[in-house]
Amino acid sequence: MSDKRPFKFTAWIRFRSALSVLVIQALVAFATFLPALQFDLRSKFFLAPIFLLIVQAVLSAIAAHLLKLERWWVFISFFAPFLFLGSLFVLTNHWYYLLIFIQFFTIFGATFRSRVPYFPSPDTIPGLLIPVLPGTSFKFLDVGSGFGKLLFPLASKIPSAQFHGIELALAPYFISQIFAKIGKFRNVEFVLGDFEELDFSEFDVVYIYLSPVVMQSVWAKALAEMRHGTLFISYEFNVDGRKADFEIQCGEEGASLYVWKM
């Protein structure tokens, strides 16, 4: 049977998280600044606005953490008040907005081509993958490797294996290259390009965390190219109509690792 749940479930999780952050900011700002305005704290304490801004940031981050939002939403909740204030006082020159757009385009611009948004794998995934991996000498491919968040922990734990990442976005690729050189990872390699350009038969394990939109095409490539006995692993998204050989519950909003033995 087709499993349509992951796409709808994930879309709701993303929307719910973003909406939660916006609501948290609004409620904390209301609870923090309204009493301050009512009692005219600014005229009584010179540093009151800065203090209230810090309170807004800390309480927002705590609320996001208590709601068990993913880690990056907690960071966003903390820094959002400062970024908003900075945009009012710093970004007076319109060229800054162009530079910010270019910066974000180097990270997210590949989405227009790949139809895959940037969502990094959770921190728990490397630890969950290690017991599944075939021994200590193998070739591992991360399709859409981003900033190397998955590969670097794995490479540290299993130095005898070879880890490869392919990334379409410019900024994540170059930054992961820098991290690899700084960390002196000799068993990690990153490639800039489309996964369609790679031959999956070269790898013992292919891991993906992409999008339901491209799952069928990735699965077709895996069936055509991967060798018998190798592993195809997908985080969060199942292949429509293809039951996984086994699943690993990740504890991340009910998501799973789907594992197929080819």
N, C-alpha and C positions, 0 to 999 in steps of 0.2 A: 504493500500500500504506500501511496505517496505521503510523505511527512511534510505537511505545509506549516506545521507549528513553529519551527525554528525561525523562519523569516518574520512572521507576525510577532512572535515573542520577542525577538531581538529588536525589531523596530519599536515596539512598545517600551522596552527597557531603555533604549537610547533616548526616546522622547521623554519618558518619565524622569530620567536622570537630569536632563537639561531643564525640564520644567521645575523639578525639585530645587535646583540651584537658583533659578530665578525667583521662586517663591521664598526660599530661605533669605536671599538678599533683601527682598522687599520687606519681609516680616522683621528681620533684624534691624534694618534701617529705620523702620517705623518705631520699633521698641526702643531704639537707641537715641535717635535724633529728635523725635517728637518731644520727649521730656526735656531734652537739652534746650530746645527752642522755647518751650514753655517757661522754663526757669532762667532763660537768658544766660546760659553758662558761658557763652563766648565773651560777654562783657566782664564776667567775673574771673575767668581763668583764661589766660592768653593761649595756653596750649590745649585748651579743650577740644578744638576741632581735630587736632592730630590724635589726641587720646581717644576720641570717639571713633575715629577711622580705624585705629588699631583694634578697639573693642569690636567694631563691625566685622573686621576681618577674622578675628579669633573666634567669635561666636558663630559666624557663618561656617567656618571650617569644622568646628566641633559639631554643629548640627548636621553637616554633610557626612561626617564620620559616624555619628550616631544613627543616621539613616542607612548606613552601610552602602553608601555610594562608592563607586570605584575610586581608586586613589587619585587619579588625575582630576576628578571632580572636586575632591577635597582641596587640592592645590588651587584649582580655578576659583573655588569659593573664597579661599584666603586672599588671593591676589586681585580678585575682581574690583574691590573698592579702590585699591591703589591705582590700578590701570585706568579706571574710570576717571579718577581725579587727575591722573597724569595727562589723559587725553584732553582735559579741559584747559590745562595750563601750559603743557609742553607742545602739543601738536598744533601750534598756531600756523605753521607753514604747511600748505597743502601737499608739498612734495613728500612729507613724512608718510602721508597716507599711501602714496604710490609705493614707497619703499616697503611699508608694511604689507601691502598687497603682493608685491614681488616675493617677499619672504614667505608668506603663506602659500603662494602659488608654487614655490619650489617644494613645499611639503605636500600640498593637497592637489596641485594642478593635474597630477597623473590620473586623478579620479575621473576626469572627463574622458580619458582614453580607456582606462581599465574598468570603469564602472565599479571600482572597489574603493570605499572610503578608508581613511587611515584609522585603524583601531588596533593598538598593540596587544599582544597576548598578555594575559594576567601574569603576575609574578609567580604564581603557583604552578604554572604549566611545566617549566623545566623539571621540577621535582616529580611531577606525575608522569612525565615522559620517560625518565631514566629507567624504571623497571621494565618498560615495554621494548626498549631499544635492543637490537641484536648484538649483545656482547659488548666488546670494547673497541673493535676495529671495524669501522663501517663508514659509509659516506652518507651524510645527512643533508637534505636540501630544505631550506625554508623559503617557500614561495611568498614573496611580499615581506621581506625580512625587516623592513623599516630601519630603525636605529640599532638593530642587533640585540634587542632586549631578550630574545629567546636564545640566540646562538652563543653569546658570550658566557652565560652561566653553564650551558651544556659543555662548551669547549673547556671550561675550567675543570669541570667534574670528570670529563672523559678526554684526556689529552691525546690518547692514541687514535681517536676517531677524527675524521675530516668533516668539517662543517662548512656548508656553502649557503649563501643567501643571494637571492636575486630581487632587486628592487627597481621599480620604474620611476619613482620620484627622486629628483636630484638631491635635495637637502639631506634626506635620511641616508641616501647612499654615501655621500661624501663624509657625513658625520660618522657613520659606522666605520668607514675606512680609517678615519682619524683615531677613533676609539680602539680599533684593532692594532694600530701602530703604537699608540700610547701604552696599551696593555700588553704589547708584545705577544699577541695571539698568533702563533705560527700555524695553527690548525683551523683557522677561520679565513674564508675568502668570500668577498662580496663582488657581485656583478651588477652593472647597471643595464637594465633591459627588460624585455618581456619574457615571461616564462615559456611562451610558445617557441622561443628561440633555443631553449635547452632540450637536451635529450634525457628524458627521465630514466632511461635504461642505465645511466651511469651511476645511479644512486640506489642505496639500500633502503633508505627511508625518505619519503616525501611528505613534508608537513605543510598544511595550508591553514590560514585563517583569513579568508577573503570575503566573499559575499555570495548569497544564494543565486545571484544573477549569473555568476560564472562557474558555479559548481558543476554543471553538466559538461561544459567544455573541458574543465580540468580533469574530470573523471574519465571522459573519453580519451584524453591524452594519456592518462595513467594506464588505462586498459590496453592501449595500443603499444605503449613503450616500456612499462615497468616489467622487470623480470619476475619469474615465478618465485614466491617465497619472500619477496620484499614487502615493505609496509607502506601503506598510504593512510595518512592520519589527517583528520580535519577537526579543528576546534570549533564548536558551537553549531556548525552547519552540516546537516546530513545530506547525502546524495539522494535526490528524489527517486524513489522506487528501488533503492539499493540498501538493504539492511546491512549494517556494519557487523563484522565478525564479533566485536565486543565493544562496549562503551565504558568510559571511565567518568564517573561523576566528579565534577571539578569544584562544586560548592560556590561557583560564581554565578549567582542569579539562576541556578538550576541548569547551567550549561554543561555540556559533556564533550569529552574527546571521543570521536568516532574513529575506530581503527579497522582497516581492512587488510587482510593478508592476501596479496595478489597471487 
